[in-house]
Amino acid sequence: MVCQSFEQMTAQVKNTPRRARMAVAAAEDTHTLEAVLKAQKEGIVTPVLVGDRGKIENLLCEMHMEVPAEDIYDASDLPEAARTAVRLVRDGNAHFLMKGKLDTNILLKAVVDKETGLGTGGIMSHFSAFEVPGYHKLLVPVDGGMVTYPTLEQKKAIIENTVSILHALGYECPKVGVLACVEKVNPKMPETVEARQLMEMNQKGMITGCKVEGPVSYDCAVNREIAMTKGFESEIAGDVDVLVAPNIHAGNIMGKMLLCTCGAKMAGFVAGASCPIVLTSRGSSAEEKFLSIVLSSAAALK
């Protein structure tokens, strides 16, 4: 089933018999705890808090909220908090991971540790979903947060990561558009060449479980009338689920444009590890953090 809104997704997660356990690394952060405790209150997750126990307990007291003592793990410093949170997931005591008050590189160092981490052998990419006014379902632009200048094989892996998550969310055959500024292959534009190669990989069964088309411009991907006017005949035109950006700059700009000037709502997490990893930025709103928890919970329990 295709998700049309975050409200619909939240309702689905609430109706799930199981509740995901979320390990929060360096949980001694007011904004993070606000989102985490809202998710707890609404029956989305069971939080497992890792960090400075004294600071965490003081914040919980100030917020008039409670977390069972057995679900608070004391850590002497930030690297230990990251390692402990990762270990909780690895040992099956949590379903997914969230970054609290620590740098992303500290958490990812624990995640990618070959002996004790959560790596799967593939690349990690950023999965983001946007509820955009005027579009009829959630839009998934990738990758605006992890892979800087993806090669053809890395773009293939990003698509596979993304499609795998959408399958977990109930999508049968996600529609994937590989973006460029034109709809035709131009040898002088390598983005268009790789877009067509990815489409051909899909047609040959090298990328499965989805429909891939490219190159396609943003307007044709999200608006069928524009596509028809341009003579771009496509199954995905006006009904695309996933937009594959040519590089991290295009993906990041597209996401921030939707969020900051188009009134969109956003949720996201890092994919490609053995569990979702919520890595919201310092500028993320409490709503974005909450929705990212909802999205990660939905993906983690499937």
C-alpha positions in Angstrom: 0.0 0.0 0.0 1.3 3.4 -1.0 1.6 5.9 1.9 -0.2 9.2 1.1 0.6 11.1 4.3 2.5 10.9 7.6 -0.8 10.9 9.4 -1.7 7.6 7.6 1.7 6.1 8.4 1.5 7.1 12.1 -2.0 5.5 12.3 -0.6 2.3 10.8 2.3 2.2 13.3 0.0 2.8 16.2 -2.2 -0.2 15.0 0.8 -2.5 14.9 0.6 -5.1 17.7 4.4 -4.8 18.4 6.1 -1.7 19.6 9.7 -1.0 18.4 12.4 -0.4 20.9 14.6 2.5 20.0 18.2 3.0 21.4 19.0 6.7 21.7 22.8 7.4 21.8 23.7 10.4 24.1 20.0 10.9 25.1 20.8 13.9 27.4 19.3 16.4 25.0 16.0 18.3 25.5 14.9 18.4 21.8 15.7 14.8 21.2 13.9 13.7 24.3 10.8 15.8 23.4 10.4 13.8 20.2 11.3 10.5 21.8 8.9 10.9 24.7 6.1 12.1 22.4 6.6 8.9 20.4 6.5 6.9 23.6 3.3 8.7 24.8 1.6 8.0 21.5 2.5 4.3 21.5 5.0 4.5 18.7 8.2 3.2 20.5 9.7 2.1 23.7 12.7 4.3 24.3 16.0 2.9 25.5 18.2 5.9 26.6 22.0 5.7 26.6 24.2 8.5 28.0 24.9 10.4 31.2 22.3 8.8 33.5 22.3 11.8 35.9 21.6 14.3 33.1 19.0 12.1 31.5 17.1 11.6 34.7 17.2 15.3 35.5 15.7 16.1 32.1 13.0 13.5 32.5 12.1 15.0 35.9 11.9 18.5 34.4 9.7 17.2 31.6 7.5 15.2 34.1 8.1 12.0 32.1 9.3 8.6 33.1 11.4 5.8 31.5 11.9 2.6 33.5 15.3 2.5 35.2 16.3 -0.7 33.3 15.9 1.2 30.0 18.4 3.9 31.0 22.1 2.9 30.3 24.9 5.0 31.8 27.8 5.8 29.6 31.0 7.7 30.7 31.5 9.5 27.4 30.1 10.0 23.9 32.0 7.1 22.2 30.8 4.7 24.9 27.3 5.9 24.5 27.5 5.2 20.7 29.0 1.8 21.2 26.4 0.9 23.9 23.5 1.9 21.7 24.9 0.0 18.8 25.4 -3.1 21.0 21.8 -2.9 22.2 20.6 -3.2 18.6 23.2 -5.9 17.7 22.2 -8.0 20.7 18.5 -7.7 19.8 17.6 -5.4 22.7 16.5 -2.6 20.4 15.1 -2.5 16.8 16.7 0.7 15.6 19.0 3.5 16.5 18.7 7.3 17.0 21.4 10.0 17.4 21.1 12.3 20.4 23.6 14.9 21.6 26.7 13.7 19.8 28.4 14.2 16.5 27.3 12.0 13.6 30.9 10.7 13.0 31.1 9.4 16.5 27.9 7.4 16.1 28.8 6.2 12.6 32.2 5.0 13.8 30.5 2.6 16.1 28.0 1.6 13.4 30.6 0.7 10.8 33.0 -1.1 13.2 33.7 -4.4 11.4 33.6 -6.5 14.6 30.9 -4.9 16.7 29.0 -2.6 14.4 25.8 -2.9 12.3 27.2 -3.0 8.8 25.8 -5.3 6.1 28.6 -5.1 3.6 26.8 -2.7 1.3 26.8 1.1 1.2 24.7 3.2 3.5 22.4 5.9 2.0 19.9 8.4 3.3 16.3 7.6 3.0 14.0 10.6 3.2 10.2 11.0 2.7 8.4 14.2 2.2 4.7 15.1 2.5 4.4 17.9 -0.1 1.4 20.1 -0.5 -0.1 19.5 -3.9 1.3 16.0 -4.4 -0.9 13.1 -3.8 1.4 10.8 -1.9 4.8 10.8 -0.1 7.7 11.7 -2.2 11.1 10.1 -1.6 14.2 12.0 -2.9 17.5 10.2 -2.5 20.4 10.6 -1.6 20.8 14.0 -0.1 22.7 13.1 3.0 25.3 10.3 2.7 26.8 9.4 -0.7 28.5 12.5 -2.2 29.2 11.7 -5.8 27.7 8.2 -6.4 29.0 6.0 -9.1 26.7 4.0 -11.3 27.0 1.0 -9.0 26.4 3.2 -6.0 23.3 4.7 -7.6 22.1 1.1 -8.1 22.7 0.4 -4.4 20.9 3.6 -3.4 17.9 2.5 -5.4 18.0 -1.0 -3.9 18.3 0.4 -0.4 15.3 2.7 -1.0 13.1 0.1 -2.7 13.8 -2.4 0.1 12.5 0.1 2.6 9.4 0.9 0.6 8.6 -2.8 0.3 8.8 -3.0 4.1 6.4 -0.1 4.2 3.9 -2.0 2.0 4.7 -0.7 -1.5 4.4 -3.4 -4.2 6.3 -1.8 -7.0 7.7 1.7 -6.3 8.1 4.0 -9.3 11.6 5.4 -9.5 12.7 8.4 -11.6 16.4 9.0 -12.1 16.7 12.8 -12.4 18.4 15.0 -14.9 17.5 18.3 -16.4 16.4 16.7 -19.7 14.5 13.6 -20.7 16.9 12.4 -23.4 20.3 10.9 -23.2 23.1 13.3 -24.0 26.6 11.9 -24.1 27.9 15.2 -22.9 25.8 14.9 -19.8 26.9 11.8 -17.9 24.0 12.0 -15.5 21.6 11.2 -18.4 23.8 8.3 -19.6 23.8 6.7 -16.1 20.1 7.3 -15.8 19.4 5.3 -18.9 21.9 2.6 -17.8 19.9 2.3 -14.5 16.7 2.0 -16.5 18.2 -0.7 -18.6 19.5 -2.6 -15.5 15.9 -2.6 -14.3 14.6 -3.9 -17.6 17.2 -6.7 -17.6 16.3 -7.8 -14.0 19.5 -6.4 -12.4 17.4 -4.0 -10.3 14.2 -5.7 -9.2 11.0 -4.9 -7.3 10.4 -1.5 -8.9 9.9 0.4 -12.1 12.9 2.6 -13.0 12.9 5.3 -15.7 15.5 7.8 -16.7 16.6 10.3 -17.5 13.6 12.3 -16.4 13.3 15.9 -15.3 11.6 16.8 -12.0 8.6 18.5 -13.6 7.8 15.4 -15.8 8.3 13.1 -12.9 5.7 14.8 -10.6 3.3 16.3 -13.2 1.7 14.2 -15.9 0.3 17.1 -17.8 3.7 18.6 -18.2 5.1 15.3 -19.3 2.4 14.9 -21.9 3.0 18.4 -23.2 6.7 17.6 -23.6 5.9 14.3 -25.3 7.4 12.3 -22.5 5.5 9.0 -22.3 6.1 7.2 -19.1 4.4 5.0 -16.5 5.9 7.1 -13.7 5.1 10.5 -15.0 2.9 12.4 -12.4 3.0 9.3 -10.1 6.6 8.9 -9.1 7.6 7.6 -5.7 11.4 7.9 -5.7 13.5 10.7 -7.2 17.2 9.7 -7.6 19.4 12.8 -7.5 22.6 12.8 -9.5 24.7 13.8 -6.5 24.4 14.8 -2.8 24.2 18.6 -3.7 21.2 18.1 -5.9 19.5 15.8 -3.4 20.2 18.1 -0.5 19.0 21.2 -2.3 15.9 19.5 -3.5 15.0 18.3 0.0 15.6 21.7 1.6 13.7 23.5 -1.1 10.7 21.2 -0.4 11.0 21.7 3.3 11.8 25.4 3.6 9.9 27.0 0.8 7.2 24.5 -0.3 5.7 23.8 3.1 6.6 20.1 3.1 7.0 17.8 6.1 10.0 15.5 6.2 11.2 12.3 7.8 14.3 10.4 7.2 16.9 7.9 8.4 20.1 6.2 7.2 19.5 3.0 5.4 21.9 0.2 4.4 22.9 -0.9 8.0 21.1 -3.8 9.8 18.6 -1.3 11.2 17.3 2.2 10.5 19.5 5.0 12.0 17.8 8.3 12.8 20.4 11.0 12.1 18.4 14.3 12.2 20.5 17.4 11.9 20.8 20.2 14.5 18.4 22.3 12.5 15.7 19.7 12.5 12.4 20.5 14.1 10.8 18.4 16.9 8.2 17.4 14.3 10.8 16.2 11.9 12.5 14.1 14.6 9.1 12.7 15.7 8.1 11.8 12.1 11.6 10.2 11.5 11.0 8.0 14.6 7.6 7.0 13.2 9.1 6.2 9.8 12.0 4.3 11.3 9.7 2.3 13.5 7.5 1.4 10.6 10.5 0.2 8.6 12.2 -1.6 11.6 9.2 -3.8 12.5 8.6 -5.2 9.0 
